[in-house]
Amino acid sequence: MEVKLTIDQLRRLVEYSAKLGAKIILSKSGEVKPYLKKSEAFKKYGRKNVEHWIEEGLITPRKDGEFSAAWRIELLEIESVKCSMELSNLFSK
Protein backbone atom coordinates (compact mmCIF):
# COMPACT_ATOMS: atom_id res chain seq x y z
CA MET A 1 0.00 0.00 0.00
CA GLU A 2 1.38 3.37 -0.98
CA VAL A 3 0.37 6.52 0.89
CA LYS A 4 1.07 9.82 -0.78
CA LEU A 5 1.55 12.86 1.43
CA THR A 6 2.04 16.46 0.48
CA ILE A 7 5.02 18.31 1.93
CA ASP A 8 2.63 20.23 4.21
CA GLN A 9 1.01 17.02 5.47
CA LEU A 10 4.41 15.46 6.16
CA ARG A 11 5.58 18.62 7.94
CA ARG A 12 2.46 18.63 10.13
CA LEU A 13 2.83 14.93 10.91
CA VAL A 14 6.42 15.45 12.08
CA GLU A 15 5.40 18.59 14.00
CA TYR A 16 2.61 16.79 15.90
CA SER A 17 4.90 13.84 16.61
CA ALA A 18 7.57 16.12 18.03
CA LYS A 19 5.07 18.02 20.18
CA LEU A 20 3.56 14.84 21.55
CA GLY A 21 7.00 13.39 22.21
CA ALA A 22 7.98 16.53 24.11
CA LYS A 23 4.82 16.32 26.23
CA ILE A 24 5.57 12.70 27.05
CA ILE A 25 9.06 13.64 28.26
CA LEU A 26 7.78 16.64 30.24
CA SER A 27 5.05 14.55 31.84
CA LYS A 28 7.34 11.68 32.77
CA SER A 29 9.99 14.03 34.15
CA GLY A 30 7.44 15.81 36.35
CA GLU A 31 7.74 19.18 34.58
CA VAL A 32 4.03 19.13 33.73
CA LYS A 33 1.33 17.33 35.63
CA PRO A 34 0.17 14.10 33.97
CA TYR A 35 -3.54 14.77 34.56
CA LEU A 36 -5.95 17.63 33.98
CA LYS A 37 -9.08 18.30 35.99
CA LYS A 38 -12.16 17.89 33.85
CA SER A 39 -12.82 21.65 34.07
CA GLU A 40 -9.25 22.37 32.88
CA ALA A 41 -9.77 20.05 29.92
CA PHE A 42 -13.03 21.85 29.08
CA LYS A 43 -11.22 25.20 29.04
CA LYS A 44 -8.24 23.98 27.01
CA TYR A 45 -9.95 21.69 24.47
CA GLY A 46 -13.56 22.88 24.52
CA ARG A 47 -16.39 21.36 26.53
CA LYS A 48 -18.15 20.01 23.44
CA ASN A 49 -15.00 18.25 22.20
CA VAL A 50 -14.15 16.70 25.57
CA GLU A 51 -17.69 15.44 26.12
CA HIS A 52 -17.79 14.02 22.58
CA TRP A 53 -14.45 12.23 23.06
CA ILE A 54 -15.67 10.76 26.35
CA GLU A 55 -18.92 9.56 24.73
CA GLU A 56 -16.94 7.97 21.88
CA GLY A 57 -14.64 6.24 24.38
CA LEU A 58 -11.57 8.03 23.03
CA ILE A 59 -10.65 9.39 26.46
CA THR A 60 -11.45 8.00 29.89
CA PRO A 61 -12.16 10.32 32.81
CA ARG A 62 -10.95 8.86 36.10
CA LYS A 63 -12.04 9.51 39.64
CA ASP A 64 -9.58 9.19 42.53
CA GLY A 65 -12.12 8.41 45.19
CA GLU A 66 -15.79 8.20 45.95
CA PHE A 67 -18.44 10.85 46.47
CA SER A 68 -17.00 14.33 45.83
CA ALA A 69 -13.67 13.36 44.29
CA ALA A 70 -12.76 15.40 41.21
CA TRP A 71 -12.66 13.85 37.76
CA ARG A 72 -9.31 13.89 35.98
CA ILE A 73 -8.21 13.18 32.44
CA GLU A 74 -4.77 11.94 31.44
CA LEU A 75 -2.89 14.68 29.57
CA LEU A 76 -1.19 12.36 27.08
CA GLU A 77 -4.46 10.62 26.27
CA ILE A 78 -6.34 13.82 25.48
CA GLU A 79 -3.38 15.33 23.59
CA SER A 80 -3.13 12.19 21.45
CA VAL A 81 -6.82 12.39 20.59
CA LYS A 82 -6.59 16.10 19.79
CA CYS A 83 -3.59 15.56 17.50
CA SER A 84 -5.28 12.58 15.82
CA MET A 85 -8.41 14.62 15.12
CA GLU A 86 -6.41 17.52 13.68
CA LEU A 87 -4.32 15.22 11.49
CA SER A 88 -7.43 13.36 10.36
CA ASN A 89 -8.98 16.66 9.29
CA LEU A 90 -5.78 17.62 7.48
CA PHE A 91 -5.53 14.32 5.59
CA SER A 92 -9.20 14.21 4.64
CA LYS A 93 -8.90 17.41 2.60
C-alpha positions in Angstrom: 0.0 0.0 0.0 1.4 3.4 -1.0 0.4 6.5 0.9 1.1 9.8 -0.8 1.6 12.9 1.4 2.0 16.5 0.5 5.0 18.3 1.9 2.6 20.2 4.2 1.0 17.0 5.5 4.4 15.5 6.2 5.6 18.6 7.9 2.5 18.6 10.1 2.8 14.9 10.9 6.4 15.5 12.1 5.4 18.6 14.0 2.6 16.8 15.9 4.9 13.8 16.6 7.6 16.1 18.0 5.1 18.0 20.2 3.6 14.8 21.6 7.0 13.4 22.2 8.0 16.5 24.1 4.8 16.3 26.2 5.6 12.7 27.0 9.1 13.6 28.3 7.8 16.6 30.2 5.0 14.6 31.8 7.3 11.7 32.8 10.0 14.0 34.2 7.4 15.8 36.3 7.7 19.2 34.6 4.0 19.1 33.7 1.3 17.3 35.6 0.2 14.1 34.0 -3.5 14.8 34.6 -6.0 17.6 34.0 -9.1 18.3 36.0 -12.2 17.9 33.9 -12.8 21.7 34.1 -9.2 22.4 32.9 -9.8 20.0 29.9 -13.0 21.8 29.1 -11.2 25.2 29.0 -8.2 24.0 27.0 -10.0 21.7 24.5 -13.6 22.9 24.5 -16.4 21.4 26.5 -18.2 20.0 23.4 -15.0 18.3 22.2 -14.2 16.7 25.6 -17.7 15.4 26.1 -17.8 14.0 22.6 -14.4 12.2 23.1 -15.7 10.8 26.4 -18.9 9.6 24.7 -16.9 8.0 21.9 -14.6 6.2 24.4 -11.6 8.0 23.0 -10.7 9.4 26.5 -11.5 8.0 29.9 -12.2 10.3 32.8 -10.9 8.9 36.1 -12.0 9.5 39.6 -9.6 9.2 42.5 -12.1 8.4 45.2 -15.8 8.2 46.0 -18.4 10.9 46.5 -17.0 14.3 45.8 -13.7 13.4 44.3 -12.8 15.4 41.2 -12.7 13.9 37.8 -9.3 13.9 36.0 -8.2 13.2 32.4 -4.8 11.9 31.4 -2.9 14.7 29.6 -1.2 12.4 27.1 -4.5 10.6 26.3 -6.3 13.8 25.5 -3.4 15.3 23.6 -3.1 12.2 21.5 -6.8 12.4 20.6 -6.6 16.1 19.8 -3.6 15.6 17.5 -5.3 12.6 15.8 -8.4 14.6 15.1 -6.4 17.5 13.7 -4.3 15.2 11.5 -7.4 13.4 10.4 -9.0 16.7 9.3 -5.8 17.6 7.5 -5.5 14.3 5.6 -9.2 14.2 4.6 -8.9 17.4 2.6 
